[in-house]
C-alpha cells in the first residue's frame, strides 16, 4: 500500500494514500459513495486519538479518491483541547493541499531481511486487525443485532466470492456440487487450514457420516470487549458459511458455539444433505 507522510509541525502531520486504492480493486471504486469512505475516516482516522489516549487529536480530510481527487489525503492535528466526537473528523476540500512528498526518503520498515515466516505473521496480524476493529466498533455504533446483520451479510458475500481463489491456492476443489463425504472432507481441510493460518487451534474428526472441525478458543478477538460476543461470532461465522455454499451448495454445515468466562468452544459439523 502506497502511503505518503509529511510532518509539518509538532501538532500537524500529513498522510496521503495515492491511487489506485487497493481496498477497492479496479472498477469497484466507482460504486463507493462519499458517505462510505467518510464513514471509514470517522471509524479509523478519527478514532486514532482515542486509541492513542490523546483526546485532542483529530483528522482533517482534504480529499478522497472516491470524489475524483488524486488520492485520499489529510492531516492529523492536535487542537490543544479535548474534542467532541463530531469534531474528530473535519472535511476541508479546496482549502489546503498536502505539500510535495519526497518518496525516496519516506519512513519505511526494513523488511527486506525479514524471514518469510515473520512477513506472513505480519500480514496476518494486519488483516485480523480489521476484524478486531470492526466487531466492537460496529456493535457500539449500530447495536449488537444490527451489527450482526450487516457484518454477517458482508462476511457471507466475502466467503462466497473468495472461496474459489483460496481453495485453488491450496490445491482443493471448489463448486463441486457433489454433496458427499469426500466433498465434506475437502471443505473441512479448507476450513481447518484457514483457521490454523489465522493462528487458531483446530482439530478435525470424522465421527460417522459427518466431518467435525473444532476450534478451541477464538484468538482473533482476545483482549477485546464485545457488547455481545455471541452475536459478534455469528456475524463472523457467515464468512465460513458463505465459503461452504461456494464450495458445495449440497453440503449442510451446522455451527455450535459456547462461551464460558471468555473461553470459546466452537465446532462446525459438515455433512452431505
NUKEVO-894884 format. One record per residue: z negated, x negated, y of N, C-alpha, C, O in turn; residue in one letter. Coordinates in steps of 0.02 Angstrom, whole numbers. Each point is the difference from the previous one (the first is absolute). Layout:
N
Z / X / Y / Z / X / Y / Z / X / Y / Z / X / Y / A
...
//
This chain:
273
0 / -42 / -59 / 0 / 42 / 59 / 0 / -44 / 62 / -45 / -41 / 8 / X
95 / 49 / 35 / 4 / -39 / 61 / -50 / 28 / 51 / -2 / 60 / 13 / X
-38 / -105 / 15 / -49 / 21 / 50 / -4 / -52 / 55 / -8 / -60 / -14 / X
13 / 82 / 76 / -8 / -44 / 57 / -68 / 9 / 32 / -26 / 56 / 4 / X
-5 / -111 / 17 / -67 / 2 / 30 / 0 / -43 / 63 / 30 / -53 / 2 / X
-65 / 77 / 49 / -6 / -39 / 62 / -67 / 17 / 33 / -14 / 57 / 17 / X
-27 / -109 / -8 / -63 / 8 / 35 / 13 / -9 / 74 / 20 / -54 / 22 / X
-32 / 107 / 17 / 11 / -4 / 72 / -63 / -20 / 38 / 3 / -36 / 50 / X
-61 / 58 / -74 / -64 / -17 / 32 / -56 / 12 / -50 / 13 / 19 / -57 / X
-75 / -31 / 78 / -57 / 12 / -44 / -7 / 74 / -18 / -33 / 16 / -49 / X
62 / 28 / 89 / -9 / 72 / -11 / 65 / 36 / -19 / 0 / 61 / -9 / X
56 / -99 / 2 / 64 / 33 / -12 / 43 / -42 / -47 / 13 / -59 / 13 / X
8 / 89 / -69 / 42 / -36 / -49 / 55 / 47 / -25 / -14 / 56 / -21 / X
76 / -80 / 24 / 59 / 40 / -19 / 15 / -9 / -75 / -15 / -51 / -30 / X
46 / 104 / 2 / 26 / -3 / -68 / 66 / 39 / -1 / 7 / 51 / 34 / X
41 / -76 / -73 / 65 / 32 / -3 / 28 / -4 / -70 / -1 / -52 / -32 / X
27 / 109 / 8 / 32 / 4 / -65 / 74 / 17 / 11 / 17 / 58 / 12 / X
28 / -108 / -15 / 70 / 12 / 13 / 34 / 37 / -58 / -26 / 0 / -55 / X
84 / 31 / 68 / 36 / 32 / -55 / 32 / -53 / -45 / 10 / -57 / 22 / X
5 / 74 / -85 / -10 / 67 / -30 / -73 / 11 / -19 / -33 / -46 / -23 / X
9 / 107 / 32 / -68 / 17 / -19 / -2 / 9 / -76 / 29 / 48 / -26 / X
-63 / -93 / -8 / 1 / 0 / -73 / -30 / 63 / -30 / 18 / 21 / -55 / X
-65 / 11 / 91 / -35 / 56 / -29 / 45 / 61 / -8 / -13 / 43 / -42 / X
68 / -40 / 81 / 49 / 53 / -8 / 67 / -33 / -13 / 38 / -17 / 46 / X
-24 / 9 / -110 / 58 / -39 / -21 / 66 / 33 / 20 / 9 / 61 / -8 / X
37 / -101 / 34 / 68 / 24 / 15 / 1 / 59 / 47 / -34 / 1 / 51 / X
74 / 50 / -71 / 9 / 58 / 44 / -60 / 47 / 0 / -1 / 49 / 37 / X
-50 / -63 / -79 / -60 / 44 / -1 / -33 / 5 / 68 / -31 / 50 / 16 / X
38 / -102 / 26 / -32 / 0 / 65 / 26 / 57 / 44 / -34 / 22 / 46 / X
96 / 1 / -59 / 29 / 53 / 40 / -36 / 66 / -9 / 6 / 46 / 41 / X
-45 / -40 / -95 / -36 / 62 / -13 / -72 / -1 / 25 / -37 / 48 / -10 / X
16 / -103 / 42 / -69 / -7 / 22 / -7 / 19 / 73 / 27 / -34 / 44 / X
-61 / 89 / -29 / -9 / 20 / 70 / -52 / -42 / 35 / -40 / -36 / -31 / X
40 / 41 / 96 / -48 / -37 / 42 / -72 / 13 / -23 / -40 / -46 / -3 / X
25 / 109 / -12 / -69 / 19 / -15 / -27 / -36 / -62 / -59 / -16 / -2 / X
102 / 3 / -47 / -22 / -34 / -61 / -18 / -72 / 15 / -53 / -24 / -20 / X
97 / -11 / 56 / -14 / -70 / 17 / -61 / -4 / 46 / -40 / -46 / -7 / X
34 / 93 / 53 / -58 / 0 / 45 / -65 / 11 / -39 / -51 / -30 / 16 / X
53 / 74 / -66 / -60 / 13 / -40 / -22 / -63 / -36 / -60 / -13 / -7 / X
108 / -27 / -17 / -17 / -63 / -33 / -34 / -47 / 49 / -47 / -35 / -20 / X
69 / 34 / 82 / -33 / -43 / 50 / -72 / 22 / 12 / -45 / -42 / 6 / X
35 / 107 / -3 / -69 / 25 / 11 / -45 / -18 / -59 / -58 / -18 / 9 / X
86 / 22 / -70 / -40 / -14 / -59 / -11 / -73 / -14 / -48 / -19 / -33 / X
93 / -24 / 59 / -4 / -72 / -16 / -18 / -40 / 62 / -57 / -22 / 7 / X
104 / 13 / 38 / -11 / -42 / 59 / -57 / 27 / 43 / -41 / -38 / 26 / X
38 / 103 / -18 / -53 / 30 / 40 / -68 / -3 / -33 / -51 / 10 / 33 / X
50 / -24 / -98 / -64 / -2 / -36 / -24 / -71 / -11 / -56 / -10 / -25 / X
96 / -40 / 44 / -20 / -69 / -12 / -63 / -19 / 38 / -41 / -39 / -25 / X
33 / 65 / 85 / -61 / -14 / 38 / -61 / 25 / -37 / -51 / -34 / -4 / X
56 / 94 / -24 / -55 / 28 / -39 / -15 / -43 / -61 / -57 / -16 / -15 / X
111 / -4 / -20 / -8 / -41 / -60 / -32 / -67 / 16 / -38 / -27 / -41 / X
53 / 0 / 100 / -26 / -66 / 19 / -67 / 4 / 35 / -29 / -51 / 18 / X
4 / 112 / -8 / -64 / 8 / 35 / 5 / -10 / 75 / -49 / -16 / 32 / X
109 / 25 / -5 / 10 / -8 / 73 / 26 / 66 / 27 / 60 / 14 / -2 / X
-106 / 27 / 28 / 20 / 67 / 24 / 35 / -2 / 68 / 15 / 53 / 27 / X
-3 / -112 / 0 / 36 / -7 / 63 / 75 / -12 / -10 / 38 / 2 / 48 / X
-17 / -15 / -111 / 68 / -22 / -14 / 46 / 60 / -14 / -15 / 42 / -42 / X
70 / -40 / 79 / 51 / 52 / -10 / 68 / -31 / -8 / 9 / -60 / 6 / X
41 / 103 / -18 / 68 / -24 / -8 / 46 / 39 / 47 / -4 / 61 / 5 / X
47 / -98 / 31 / 49 / 30 / 45 / 69 / -11 / -30 / 23 / -57 / -7 / X
11 / 111 / -11 / 66 / -4 / -31 / 53 / 3 / 54 / 2 / 48 / 39 / X
43 / -99 / -38 / 53 / -1 / 50 / 68 / 15 / -29 / 51 / -3 / 35 / X
-48 / 19 / -101 / 64 / 18 / -30 / -6 / 7 / -75 / -40 / -33 / -32 / X
81 / 78 / 4 / 3 / 9 / -73 / 72 / 4 / -22 / 42 / 29 / 34 / X
-28 / -60 / -90 / 68 / -1 / -27 / 27 / 70 / -13 / 59 / 13 / 10 / X
-103 / 33 / -32 / 23 / 68 / -16 / 26 / 36 / 62 / 37 / 49 / -6 / X
-55 / -73 / 65 / 25 / 29 / 62 / 60 / -37 / 27 / 20 / 9 / 58 / X
10 / -53 / -99 / 61 / -35 / 19 / -12 / -65 / 38 / 46 / -28 / 28 / X
-108 / 5 / -28 / -15 / -62 / 36 / 3 / -60 / -49 / -7 / 9 / -60 / X
18 / -69 / 86 / 11 / -58 / -44 / -63 / -28 / -31 / -15 / -59 / 5 / X
-23 / 103 / -37 / -61 / -21 / -34 / -59 / 42 / 20 / 1 / 33 / 52 / X
-52 / -34 / -93 / -65 / 29 / 18 / -41 / -55 / 32 / -11 / -52 / -30 / X
-11 / 64 / 91 / -37 / -52 / 35 / -55 / 30 / 44 / 1 / 59 / 16 / X
-47 / -101 / 2 / -54 / 20 / 44 / -52 / -54 / 2 / 10 / -55 / -26 / X
-67 / 71 / 56 / -52 / -51 / 6 / -69 / 29 / -10 / -14 / 58 / 17 / X
-29 / -99 / -46 / -70 / 16 / -5 / -33 / -20 / 66 / 13 / -53 / 29 / X
-57 / 97 / -5 / -31 / -12 / 65 / -74 / 18 / -3 / -19 / 54 / -24 / X
-22 / -100 / 48 / -72 / 12 / 5 / -14 / 29 / 69 / 5 / -35 / 50 / X
-24 / 100 / -49 / -10 / 35 / 63 / -67 / -16 / 32 / -12 / 18 / 58 / X
-32 / -53 / -94 / -65 / -17 / 29 / -50 / 57 / 0 / -53 / -6 / 31 / X
69 / 61 / -65 / -46 / 57 / -5 / 15 / 36 / -65 / 56 / -5 / -26 / X
-104 / 42 / 0 / 13 / 38 / -62 / 55 / 52 / 11 / 2 / 33 / 51 / X
43 / -27 / -100 / 55 / 47 / 5 / -14 / 63 / -39 / -30 / -1 / -54 / X
52 / 57 / 83 / 0 / 62 / -38 / 56 / -2 / -52 / 47 / -40 / 7 / X
-51 / 82 / -58 / 50 / -1 / -53 / 71 / 9 / 27 / 46 / -33 / -22 / X
-38 / 79 / 69 / 67 / 14 / 27 / 25 / -56 / 46 / 58 / 2 / 20 / X
-100 / -50 / -3 / 20 / -55 / 43 / 22 / -62 / -39 / 24 / -49 / 29 / X
-33 / 50 / -94 / 12 / -61 / -40 / 74 / -18 / -3 / 16 / -59 / -9 / X
29 / 107 / 16 / 72 / -13 / 1 / 29 / 32 / 62 / -12 / 58 / 15 / X
51 / -98 / 22 / 34 / 26 / 60 / 73 / -21 / -3 / 15 / -56 / -22 / X
30 / 100 / 44 / 72 / -15 / 1 / 22 / -15 / 71 / -16 / 37 / 46 / X
51 / -93 / -38 / 21 / -22 / 67 / 73 / -23 / -2 / 16 / -56 / 18 / X
27 / 101 / -41 / 72 / -16 / -3 / 27 / -15 / 70 / -15 / 37 / 48 / X
55 / -89 / -42 / 33 / -16 / 63 / -44 / -32 / 52 / 24 / -16 / 55 / X
-87 / 7 / -69 / -46 / -29 / 49 / -10 / -75 / -10 / -7 / -38 / 48 / X
6 / 17 / -111 / -9 / -70 / -16 / 45 / -17 / -59 / 23 / 44 / -36 / X
-10 / -109 / 27 / 41 / -23 / -56 / -30 / -65 / -26 / -21 / -43 / 39 / X
20 / 35 / -104 / -28 / -61 / -28 / 41 / -61 / 23 / 62 / 1 / -6 / X
-94 / -53 / 31 / 37 / -60 / 20 / 36 / -32 / -60 / -12 / 18 / -57 / X
55 / -64 / 72 / 36 / -35 / -54 / -48 / -38 / -45 / -50 / -27 / 21 / X
68 / 27 / -85 / -41 / -31 / -51 / 34 / -63 / -25 / 60 / 0 / -13 / X
-99 / -53 / 6 / 25 / -61 / -31 / -9 / 7 / -76 / -53 / -16 / -27 / X
106 / 39 / -6 / -6 / 15 / -71 / -14 / -62 / -42 / -30 / 5 / -53 / X
50 / -63 / 77 / -11 / -62 / -39 / -73 / -19 / -2 / -22 / -37 / -44 / X
-17 / 61 / 92 / -70 / -20 / 4 / -49 / 59 / -9 / -56 / -2 / 24 / X
79 / 53 / -59 / -44 / 56 / -14 / -54 / -20 / -52 / 15 / -40 / -45 / X
-76 / 67 / 51 / -50 / -15 / -51 / 22 / 28 / -67 / 25 / 56 / -4 / X
-35 / -95 / -48 / 19 / 23 / -67 / -44 / -32 / -52 / -26 / -55 / 9 / X
19 / 90 / -64 / -36 / -28 / -57 / 44 / -52 / -35 / 60 / 10 / -8 / X
-90 / -65 / -11 / 37 / -52 / -36 / 0 / 18 / -74 / -40 / -27 / -39 / X
86 / 71 / 20 / 0 / 26 / -68 / 46 / -38 / -47 / 2 / 14 / -60 / X
36 / -63 / 86 / 50 / -33 / -41 / -30 / -34 / -61 / 31 / -4 / -53 / X
-92 / -22 / 61 / -32 / -36 / -56 / -49 / 43 / -40 / -35 / -25 / -43 / X
33 / 90 / 58 / -44 / 43 / -38 / 25 / 7 / -72 / 61 / 6 / -10 / X
-105 / -5 / -40 / 21 / 16 / -68 / 27 / 72 / -2 / -21 / 42 / 39 / X
67 / -29 / -84 / 30 / 66 / -4 / -53 / 54 / -12 / 6 / 55 / 27 / X
-57 / -70 / -66 / -52 / 50 / -13 / -35 / 20 / 64 / -16 / 59 / 10 / X
3 / -107 / 34 / -33 / 16 / 63 / 46 / 43 / 44 / -24 / 46 / 33 / X
88 / -62 / -32 / 48 / 40 / 38 / 0 / 72 / -24 / -1 / 47 / 40 / X
2 / -38 / -105 / 3 / 68 / -28 / -65 / 38 / 15 / 1 / 60 / 14 / X
-58 / -94 / -18 / -64 / 33 / 16 / -1 / 21 / 73 / -26 / 54 / 16 / X
55 / -94 / 28 / 2 / 17 / 71 / 44 / 61 / 11 / -19 / 45 / 38 / X
78 / -43 / -70 / 44 / 58 / 6 / -36 / 63 / -25 / 5 / 53 / 31 / X
-41 / -60 / -87 / -35 / 57 / -28 / -53 / 25 / 49 / -6 / 60 / 12 / X
-34 / -106 / 15 / -53 / 20 / 46 / 28 / 34 / 62 / -28 / 48 / 26 / X
85 / -73 / -1 / 32 / 29 / 58 / 22 / 72 / -14 / -11 / 45 / 41 / X
42 / -35 / -100 / 24 / 67 / -17 / -59 / 48 / -10 / 3 / 57 / 23 / X
-54 / -79 / -58 / -57 / 44 / -14 / -39 / 17 / 63 / -33 / 52 / 2 / X
38 / -93 / 49 / -37 / 15 / 61 / 26 / 63 / 34 / -37 / 34 / 34 / X
102 / -18 / -45 / 25 / 64 / 26 / -37 / 58 / -32 / -20 / 47 / 35 / X
11 / -50 / -101 / -37 / 52 / -35 / -72 / 3 / 26 / -26 / 54 / 14 / X
-6 / -111 / -8 / -70 / -3 / 21 / -9 / 25 / 72 / -54 / 24 / 18 / X
106 / -29 / 22 / -4 / 24 / 69 / 15 / 74 / 4 / -35 / 38 / 34 / X
87 / -16 / -70 / 23 / 69 / 6 / -49 / 51 / -28 / -12 / 52 / 31 / X
-17 / -66 / -90 / -43 / 50 / -32 / -59 / 21 / 44 / -7 / 60 / 13 / X
-34 / -106 / 11 / -57 / 22 / 42 / 23 / 26 / 68 / -30 / 46 / 27 / X
82 / -77 / 2 / 22 / 21 / 67 / 26 / 71 / 0 / -19 / 41 / 42 / X
63 / -24 / -90 / 28 / 67 / -2 / -51 / 52 / -21 / 2 / 57 / 22 / X
-49 / -76 / -66 / -53 / 47 / -16 / -41 / 17 / 62 / -23 / 56 / 9 / X
13 / -106 / 33 / -37 / 11 / 62 / 39 / 42 / 50 / -27 / 45 / 31 / X
92 / -59 / -25 / 41 / 34 / 50 / 20 / 71 / -21 / -3 / 46 / 40 / X
22 / -38 / -104 / 26 / 64 / -23 / -50 / 42 / -39 / 9 / 60 / -8 / X
-61 / -92 / -17 / -45 / 32 / -46 / 22 / -15 / -71 / 59 / -11 / -12 / X
-106 / 9 / -35 / 17 / -21 / -69 / 55 / 41 / -33 / 43 / -28 / -34 / X
-44 / 95 / 42 / 49 / 42 / -34 / 71 / -11 / 27 / 47 / -9 / -39 / X
-40 / 9 / 105 / 67 / -10 / 29 / 24 / -71 / -11 / 60 / -11 / -10 / X
-106 / -37 / 12 / 20 / -70 / -14 / 25 / -6 / -72 / 49 / -35 / -13 / X
-83 / 68 / -34 / 22 / -2 / -69 / 70 / 30 / -7 / 42 / -28 / -35 / X
-30 / 84 / 67 / 65 / 33 / -5 / 56 / -44 / 28 / 52 / -8 / -32 / X
-63 / -21 / 90 / 53 / -39 / 32 / 10 / -67 / -34 / 57 / -19 / -15 / X
-112 / -17 / 1 / 7 / -64 / -34 / 26 / 9 / -71 / 40 / -40 / -24 / X
-61 / 93 / -10 / 25 / 14 / -66 / 74 / 14 / -1 / 36 / -23 / -44 / X
-12 / 61 / 93 / 72 / 14 / 5 / 40 / -64 / 9 / 50 / -11 / -34 / X
-73 / -32 / 78 / 36 / -63 / 13 / -5 / -46 / -61 / 50 / -30 / -19 / X
-109 / 26 / -11 / -9 / -44 / -57 / 46 / 21 / -58 / 30 / -43 / -32 / X
-25 / 107 / 19 / 43 / 24 / -54 / 74 / -19 / 13 / 35 / -21 / -46 / X
-13 / 28 / 108 / 68 / -18 / 17 / 12 / -75 / -9 / 53 / -20 / -25 / X
-102 / -21 / 43 / 6 / -72 / -9 / 6 / -17 / -74 / 40 / -42 / -20 / X
-81 / 75 / -21 / 4 / -11 / -73 / 67 / 19 / -28 / 29 / -36 / -41 / X
-3 / 93 / 63 / 66 / 23 / -23 / 55 / -49 / 20 / 46 / -14 / -39 / X
-51 / -11 / 100 / 54 / -42 / 27 / -1 / -72 / -27 / 53 / -29 / -10 / X
-112 / 1 / -3 / -4 / -71 / -15 / -14 / -16 / -73 / -2 / -59 / -19 / X
-7 / 110 / -23 / -14 / -16 / -70 / 58 / -38 / -32 / -11 / -49 / -34 / X
72 / 72 / 45 / 57 / -31 / -33 / 6 / -75 / 17 / 10 / -41 / -44 / X
-18 / 25 / 108 / 6 / -69 / 21 / -53 / -44 / -33 / 16 / -55 / -24 / X
-79 / 78 / 23 / -52 / -41 / -29 / 5 / -3 / -76 / -14 / -52 / -30 / X
35 / 107 / -2 / 8 / -1 / -73 / 54 / -49 / -21 / -8 / -36 / -49 / X
62 / 34 / 86 / 54 / -47 / -17 / -24 / -72 / 9 / 19 / -44 / -40 / X
-59 / 31 / 90 / -27 / -67 / 9 / -43 / -21 / -60 / -5 / -59 / -15 / X
-25 / 108 / -18 / -42 / -14 / -58 / 39 / 3 / -66 / -28 / -13 / -53 / X
92 / 29 / 57 / 39 / 7 / -61 / -16 / 63 / -39 / 10 / 2 / -60 / X
-34 / 50 / 95 / -18 / 63 / -32 / 51 / 54 / 16 / 32 / -3 / 53 / X
-23 / 52 / -98 / 49 / 53 / 13 / -25 / 49 / 52 / -60 / 2 / 15 / X
105 / 37 / 13 / -19 / 51 / 49 / 48 / 59 / -8 / 55 / -7 / -26 / X
-79 / 65 / 49 / 41 / 61 / -3 / 27 / 12 / -70 / 60 / 13 / -9 / X
-105 / -17 / -40 / 23 / 3 / -70 / 5 / 70 / -28 / 42 / 13 / -43 / X
-83 / 33 / 67 / 2 / 71 / -22 / -5 / 8 / -75 / 34 / 42 / -30 / X
-77 / -82 / -1 / -9 / 7 / -73 / -61 / 41 / -17 / 0 / 38 / -49 / X
-53 / -45 / 88 / -61 / 36 / -13 / -30 / -15 / -68 / -27 / 44 / -32 / X
31 / -107 / 10 / -28 / -19 / -65 / -54 / -53 / 9 / -15 / -21 / 56 / X
-14 / -2 / -112 / -54 / -48 / 4 / 22 / -67 / 27 / -37 / -34 / 36 / X
98 / 13 / -53 / 24 / -64 / 26 / 6 / 2 / 76 / -15 / -49 / 34 / X
37 / 106 / -8 / 4 / 8 / 72 / -69 / -2 / 31 / -10 / -30 / 54 / X
-39 / 61 / -88 / -69 / -1 / 25 / -26 / -72 / 1 / -34 / -20 / 47 / X
49 / -18 / -100 / -22 / -71 / -2 / 32 / -40 / 56 / -33 / -42 / 32 / X
97 / 54 / -20 / 34 / -37 / 53 / -31 / 14 / 68 / -10 / -46 / 40 / X
-6 / 109 / -26 / -30 / 15 / 65 / -71 / -29 / 4 / -21 / -23 / 53 / X
-15 / 25 / -109 / -67 / -30 / 0 / 3 / -74 / 15 / -42 / -26 / 36 / X
92 / -8 / -63 / 8 / -72 / 15 / 13 / -10 / 74 / -28 / -45 / 31 / X
70 / 87 / -3 / 15 / -5 / 72 / -63 / 11 / 42 / -16 / -39 / 44 / X
-20 / 94 / -59 / -59 / 18 / 38 / -54 / -54 / -6 / -31 / -19 / 49 / X
21 / -7 / -110 / -50 / -52 / -10 / 18 / -63 / 38 / -44 / -32 / 31 / X
108 / 13 / -32 / 21 / -60 / 34 / -8 / 6 / 76 / -22 / -47 / 33 / X
38 / 105 / -6 / -7 / 11 / 72 / -74 / -4 / 21 / -17 / -31 / 50 / X
-26 / 64 / -89 / -71 / 0 / 18 / -30 / -70 / -7 / -39 / -22 / 42 / X
57 / -13 / -95 / -25 / -68 / -10 / 23 / -46 / 57 / -38 / -42 / 24 / X
101 / 50 / -4 / 27 / -40 / 56 / -37 / 15 / 65 / -2 / -42 / 45 / X
-26 / 102 / -40 / -38 / 19 / 59 / -72 / -25 / -2 / -39 / 11 / 46 / X
22 / -46 / -101 / -68 / -27 / -6 / -48 / 45 / -37 / -60 / -14 / -1 / X
85 / 68 / -30 / -44 / 46 / -35 / -11 / -22 / -72 / 40 / -37 / -28 / X
-94 / 61 / -1 / -16 / -13 / -70 / 23 / 59 / -42 / -26 / 55 / 6 / X
76 / -67 / -49 / 29 / 55 / -39 / 4 / -18 / -74 / -1 / -59 / -18 / X
3 / 111 / -23 / 10 / -9 / -71 / 40 / 60 / -26 / -3 / 54 / 29 / X
40 / -64 / -83 / 43 / 52 / -28 / -19 / 11 / -73 / -14 / -47 / -37 / X
15 / 111 / 17 / -13 / 17 / -70 / 47 / 57 / -20 / 32 / 31 / 42 / X
-28 / -19 / -108 / 44 / 52 / -25 / -37 / 41 / -54 / 12 / -10 / -60 / X
-56 / 55 / 82 / -37 / 41 / -48 / 40 / 61 / -22 / -9 / 54 / 28 / X
52 / -62 / -77 / 42 / 56 / -22 / 63 / 5 / 40 / 30 / -51 / 18 / X
-7 / 113 / -5 / 64 / 11 / 33 / -9 / 0 / 76 / 24 / 46 / 34 / X
-58 / -95 / -8 / -10 / -8 / 72 / -14 / -73 / 14 / -30 / -35 / -40 / X
53 / 11 / 98 / -15 / -68 / 23 / -48 / 6 / 59 / 13 / 38 / 47 / X
-68 / -74 / -49 / -51 / 5 / 52 / -4 / -67 / 37 / -9 / -53 / -30 / X
15 / 57 / 95 / -11 / -58 / 44 / -66 / 12 / 37 / -7 / 49 / 37 / X
-41 / -93 / -48 / -66 / 6 / 33 / -8 / -54 / 53 / 22 / -57 / -8 / X
-53 / 77 / 62 / -14 / -47 / 54 / -74 / 3 / 16 / -27 / 53 / 14 / X
-6 / -110 / -18 / -72 / -4 / 12 / -12 / -23 / 72 / 11 / -58 / 17 / X
-33 / 105 / 25 / -7 / -15 / 71 / 65 / 13 / 37 / 53 / 10 / -29 / X
-59 / -9 / 95 / 59 / 7 / 43 / -9 / -51 / 56 / -24 / 15 / 55 / X
45 / -76 / -71 / -14 / -57 / 45 / 35 / 8 / 67 / -23 / -27 / 50 / X
79 / 63 / -49 / 39 / 6 / 62 / -41 / 29 / 57 / 14 / -13 / 58 / X
-65 / 54 / -74 / -39 / 32 / 53 / -72 / -25 / 4 / -42 / 32 / 30 / X
28 / -89 / -61 / -68 / -26 / 1 / -21 / -13 / 72 / 39 / -23 / 41 / X
-102 / 37 / -29 / -32 / -10 / 66 / 30 / 44 / 55 / -8 / -15 / 59 / X
43 / 69 / -78 / 28 / 47 / 48 / -41 / 64 / -3 / -15 / 24 / -55 / X
-1 / 4 / 112 / -34 / 64 / 2 / 51 / 56 / 8 / 36 / 2 / 49 / X
-33 / 42 / -99 / 47 / 55 / 0 / -38 / 66 / 8 / -52 / 10 / -32 / X
79 / 34 / 74 / -33 / 64 / 9 / -3 / 40 / -64 / -50 / 33 / -14 / X
103 / -36 / -25 / 3 / 34 / -65 / 38 / -45 / -48 / 61 / 2 / -3 / X
-97 / -45 / -35 / 34 / -48 / -44 / 45 / 32 / -52 / 54 / -27 / -14 / X
-73 / 84 / -14 / 41 / 31 / -52 / 66 / 26 / 29 / 52 / -7 / -33 / X
-53 / 36 / 92 / 62 / 22 / 31 / 44 / -60 / 19 / 61 / 4 / -4 / X
-93 / -58 / 24 / 39 / -61 / 15 / 34 / -25 / -63 / 59 / -19 / 2 / X
-95 / 18 / -58 / 31 / -22 / -63 / 57 / 46 / -20 / 53 / -24 / -20 / X
-62 / 89 / 26 / 52 / 47 / -21 / 63 / -9 / 42 / 55 / 9 / -26 / X
-62 / -26 / 89 / 59 / -14 / 42 / 35 / -63 / -25 / 61 / 0 / -8 / X
-99 / -53 / -4 / 29 / -63 / -25 / 31 / 10 / -69 / 51 / -31 / -15 / X
-81 / 72 / -26 / 25 / 11 / -68 / 69 / 31 / -2 / 36 / -8 / -49 / X
-17 / 44 / 102 / 67 / 30 / 2 / 55 / -53 / -4 / 55 / 14 / -21 / X
-72 / -75 / 42 / 48 / -55 / -6 / 20 / -11 / -73 / 59 / -9 / -15 / X
-109 / 10 / -29 / 13 / -13 / -71 / 31 / 61 / -34 / 39 / -7 / -47 / X
-58 / 67 / 69 / 30 / 60 / -28 / 74 / 5 / 20 / 42 / 21 / -40 / X
-27 / -41 / 101 / 70 / -1 / 20 / 40 / -51 / -40 / 57 / 14 / -20 / X
-86 / -73 / 9 / 34 / -50 / -40 / 11 / 24 / -72 / 53 / -13 / -29 / X
-103 / 48 / 1 / 8 / 26 / -68 / 57 / 50 / -4 / 38 / -1 / -48 / X
-32 / 43 / 98 / 55 / 49 / 1 / 68 / -34 / 6 / 49 / 23 / -30 / X
-46 / -78 / 68 / 63 / -37 / 5 / 16 / -36 / -65 / 59 / -4 / -18 / X
-109 / -20 / -16 / 11 / -35 / -64 / 26 / 49 / -53 / 50 / -14 / -32 / X
-85 / 70 / 23 / 19 / 48 / -52 / -32 / 67 / 18 / -60 / 8 / -8 / X
101 / 39 / 31 / -27 / 64 / 22 / -25 / 43 / -58 / -27 / 54 / 11 / X
37 / -77 / -73 / -24 / 37 / -58 / -62 / -31 / -30 / -16 / 11 / -59 / X
-21 / -50 / 99 / -66 / -24 / -19 / -53 / 41 / 37 / 12 / 24 / 55 / X
-70 / -18 / -86 / -57 / 31 / 33 / -52 / -54 / 15 / -17 / -40 / -44 / X
-7 / 38 / 106 / -51 / -49 / 19 / -61 / 38 / 26 / 3 / 36 / 49 / X
-58 / -45 / -84 / -63 / 31 / 20 / -47 / -54 / 26 / -12 / -50 / -34 / X
-16 / 60 / 93 / -45 / -49 / 31 / -71 / 25 / -1 / -13 / 58 / 18 / X
-33 / -100 / -39 / -71 / 15 / 7 / -32 / -54 / 42 / 19 / -59 / -5 / X
-66 / 77 / 48 / -34 / -49 / 42 / -71 / 23 / 12 / -13 / 60 / 9 / X
-32 / -107 / -8 / -70 / 15 / 16 / -27 / -57 / 43 / 20 / -58 / -6 / X
-67 / 77 / 49 / -31 / -48 / 45 / -75 / 7 / -5 / -28 / 52 / 16 / X
-4 / -105 / -40 / -73 / 0 / -8 / -29 / -59 / 39 / 5 / -58 / -21 / X
-35 / 75 / 79 / -28 / -52 / 43 / 51 / -55 / 15 / -15 / -60 / -6 / X
74 / 82 / 25 / 55 / -44 / 21 / 31 / -39 / -59 / 39 / -46 / 11 / X
-57 / 64 / -72 / 32 / -31 / -58 / 51 / 50 / -28 / -18 / 54 / -24 / X
81 / -74 / 27 / 54 / 44 / -21 / 16 / -10 / -73 / -2 / -55 / -26 / X
18 / 111 / -8 / 30 / -2 / -67 / 61 / 45 / 3 / -5 / 60 / 14 / X
63 / -89 / -28 / 64 / 35 / 9 / 41 / -7 / -64 / 0 / -53 / -32 / X
34 / 106 / 14 / 44 / -3 / -59 / 61 / 43 / 11 / -3 / 55 / 27 / X
60 / -81 / -49 / 63 / 37 / -2 / 19 / 10 / -74 / 8 / -48 / -37 / X
-1 / 111 / 17 / 21 / 16 / -68 / 74 / 20 / 3 / 18 / 50 / 31 / X
23 / -89 / -63 / 73 / 8 / 4 / 25 / 22 / -68 / -11 / -33 / -50 / X
45 / 90 / 48 / 20 / 29 / -64 / 67 / 36 / 6 / 19 / 22 / 54 / X
17 / -16 / -110 / 61 / 42 / 0 / -18 / 73 / 13 / -57 / 21 / -12 / X
105 / 17 / 37 / -13 / 71 / 8 / 63 / 40 / -21 / 0 / 61 / 2 / X
//
